[in-house]
Amino acid sequence: MIETLAQLRALYAAPAERAQKKQQPQLDAHCQRFIALSPFCVLASAGAAQGALLDASPRGGLPGFARTPDAHTVLLPDAGGNNRLDTLTNLLADPRIGMLFIIPGVDETLRVNGTARLRDEAALTDLFAATGQRPRLVIEVRVAEAYLHCSKAFMRSRLWQPGAQQDRAVLPSMNQMIHDQMGLATPPETAAAMAERYRAQLAMEQQPGTPP
């Protein structure tokens, strides 16, 4: 059982100088370009209640769905989801946020840490209306750390390699799994019907001025 920093450090070599110094306190031109090309990120947040668990939540859109108006700010529109509002509720209680930006086909990733505010002013939501994604609110992140991760994890996982792709049929449909978890007796929605329903919802989001 590893219980102290000394025990932990004894298992690993000291980090290289490059790994220490490449962390940036803001978004330089490379980080801003990375975010502009990314259609997907994972948000990490934490609840303030005692015993509250951490949460990691996916976010996606067309490349550039997240904006960087300056070197210290990321604007992330909140698109429609399941309305649990886990991330947003966490951020109200604890503004700390972590983001991991991913670009399909690129093995490197960008980690951005900072603090968030939930903003619903028209001046911010209007920024995303031109793309047909007028959000109900925008997550405004004040950047504290930006860090480009190397490609080792994606190379190990072969994430973008065609030969590593799994046939979707190796798992039951999403609805079947949920039905099993909830013990429902009614027939689950088919995968094809679910996909069609999602396509219709996403098409509605693309209507200019329509909130998700």
NORFENPE-V727736 format. One record per residue. N is the residue number from 1. RES is the residue in one letter. SS is DSSP state (hx for helix, st for strand, lp for the rest). PSI is psi in whole degrees, -180 to 180 (NA if undefined). D_CENTER is the distance of its C-alpha to the mean C-alpha in Angstrom with 2 decimals. Layout:
n/res/ss/psi/d_center
N/RES/SS/PSI/D_CENTER
N/RES/SS/PSI/D_CENTER
//
This chain:
n/res/ss/psi/d_center
1/M/lp/122/31.89
2/I/lp/118/30.18
3/E/lp/-10/30.54
4/T/lp/158/31.03
5/L/hx/-36/29.51
6/A/hx/-43/32.79
7/Q/hx/-44/32.54
8/L/hx/-49/29.01
9/R/hx/-28/29.99
10/A/hx/-21/33.09
11/L/lp/-15/31.09
12/Y/lp/152/29.37
13/A/lp/161/30.67
14/A/lp/144/29.89
15/P/lp/145/26.89
16/A/lp/155/28.05
17/E/hx/-38/28.62
18/R/hx/-43/26.18
19/A/hx/-31/23.32
20/Q/hx/-44/24.33
21/K/hx/-14/24.95
22/K/lp/-9/22.09
23/Q/lp/131/19.84
24/Q/st/148/20.00
25/P/lp/3/20.20
26/Q/lp/177/18.89
27/L/lp/110/17.35
28/D/lp/-175/20.20
29/A/hx/-35/20.84
30/H/hx/-43/19.15
31/C/hx/-40/15.81
32/Q/hx/-38/16.06
33/R/hx/-40/17.02
34/F/hx/-47/14.12
35/I/hx/-37/11.63
36/A/hx/-26/14.19
37/L/hx/-9/14.10
38/S/lp/129/10.43
39/P/lp/5/9.54
40/F/st/138/6.07
41/C/st/161/3.05
42/V/st/130/2.06
43/L/st/132/4.02
44/A/st/134/7.57
45/S/st/168/10.56
46/A/st/140/14.18
47/G/lp/156/16.95
48/A/lp/-19/20.25
49/A/lp/147/22.61
50/Q/lp/129/24.56
51/G/lp/1/23.22
52/A/lp/140/19.83
53/L/lp/159/17.24
54/L/st/161/13.87
55/D/st/139/10.80
56/A/st/127/7.49
57/S/st/135/5.61
58/P/st/147/3.93
59/R/st/141/4.16
60/G/st/162/6.94
61/G/lp/-170/10.36
62/L/lp/155/13.18
63/P/lp/133/13.06
64/G/lp/10/13.16
65/F/lp/-26/11.39
66/A/st/139/10.31
67/R/st/151/13.70
68/T/st/85/15.39
69/P/st/-22/18.78
70/D/st/180/19.96
71/A/lp/-10/19.42
72/H/lp/5/18.37
73/T/st/138/15.96
74/V/st/132/12.56
75/L/st/123/12.57
76/L/st/114/9.66
77/P/st/142/11.36
78/D/lp/104/10.85
79/A/lp/166/11.67
80/G/lp/142/13.79
81/G/lp/-139/12.84
82/N/lp/0/15.01
83/N/lp/15/16.06
84/R/lp/-32/15.76
85/L/lp/35/13.90
86/D/hx/-51/12.94
87/T/hx/-46/10.34
88/L/hx/-40/12.73
89/T/hx/-43/15.69
90/N/hx/-44/14.58
91/L/hx/-29/14.09
92/L/hx/-36/17.55
93/A/hx/-36/19.02
94/D/lp/109/17.31
95/P/lp/-5/15.69
96/R/st/139/14.26
97/I/st/146/10.56
98/G/st/140/8.77
99/M/st/139/6.00
100/L/st/112/6.19
101/F/st/138/6.87
102/I/st/139/8.69
103/I/lp/122/11.79
104/P/lp/132/13.74
105/G/lp/-10/16.98
106/V/lp/127/16.19
107/D/lp/-22/16.35
108/E/lp/154/15.31
109/T/st/163/11.85
110/L/st/123/11.23
111/R/st/130/10.43
112/V/st/125/10.76
113/N/st/148/12.12
114/G/st/-154/13.94
115/T/st/148/14.90
116/A/st/150/13.81
117/R/st/146/16.11
118/L/st/121/15.87
119/R/st/135/18.01
120/D/lp/14/19.75
121/E/lp/143/22.44
122/A/hx/-32/23.42
123/A/hx/-29/23.38
124/L/hx/-46/19.58
125/T/hx/-30/18.87
126/D/hx/-24/21.53
127/L/hx/-26/19.63
128/F/hx/1/17.52
129/A/hx/-32/20.56
130/A/hx/-27/21.94
131/T/hx/5/19.26
132/G/lp/15/19.98
133/Q/lp/66/16.86
134/R/lp/105/18.48
135/P/lp/161/16.05
136/R/lp/-33/17.66
137/L/lp/167/15.95
138/V/st/133/13.88
139/I/st/114/11.85
140/E/st/117/13.91
141/V/st/124/12.94
142/R/st/115/16.00
143/V/st/131/15.35
144/A/st/-33/17.28
145/E/st/140/16.26
146/A/st/134/14.97
147/Y/st/120/15.46
148/L/st/119/15.60
149/H/st/143/15.51
150/C/lp/178/18.29
151/S/lp/1/18.33
152/K/hx/-44/19.96
153/A/hx/-44/17.27
154/F/hx/-31/16.65
155/M/hx/-41/20.42
156/R/hx/-42/21.22
157/S/hx/-16/19.07
158/R/lp/39/20.27
159/L/lp/-40/16.97
160/W/lp/0/18.03
161/Q/lp/131/21.69
162/P/hx/-37/23.32
163/G/hx/-15/25.34
164/A/hx/-7/22.41
165/Q/lp/136/21.14
166/Q/lp/142/22.08
167/D/lp/131/24.01
168/R/hx/-23/22.22
169/A/hx/-9/25.57
170/V/hx/-17/25.20
171/L/lp/152/23.44
172/P/lp/166/24.71
173/S/lp/158/23.01
174/M/hx/-45/20.17
175/N/hx/-36/22.80
176/Q/hx/-42/25.33
177/M/hx/-42/23.22
178/I/hx/-41/22.52
179/H/hx/-43/26.23
180/D/hx/-42/27.23
181/Q/hx/-36/25.11
182/M/hx/-7/26.55
183/G/lp/34/29.99
184/L/lp/143/30.40
185/A/lp/-18/33.61
186/T/lp/151/32.85
187/P/lp/135/31.92
188/P/lp/154/28.17
189/E/lp/138/26.87
190/T/lp/158/27.02
191/A/hx/-39/24.08
192/A/hx/-42/25.68
193/A/hx/-39/26.05
194/M/hx/-44/22.47
195/A/hx/-41/21.31
196/E/hx/-40/23.86
197/R/hx/-42/22.78
198/Y/hx/-40/19.15
199/R/hx/-41/20.56
200/A/hx/-40/22.75
201/Q/hx/-43/20.04
202/L/hx/-35/17.96
203/A/hx/-38/21.30
204/M/hx/-38/21.99
205/E/hx/-28/18.80
206/Q/lp/-6/20.16
207/Q/lp/124/23.37
208/P/lp/131/23.77
209/G/lp/0/23.54
210/T/lp/122/22.34
211/P/lp/148/19.78
212/P/lp/NA/17.22
//
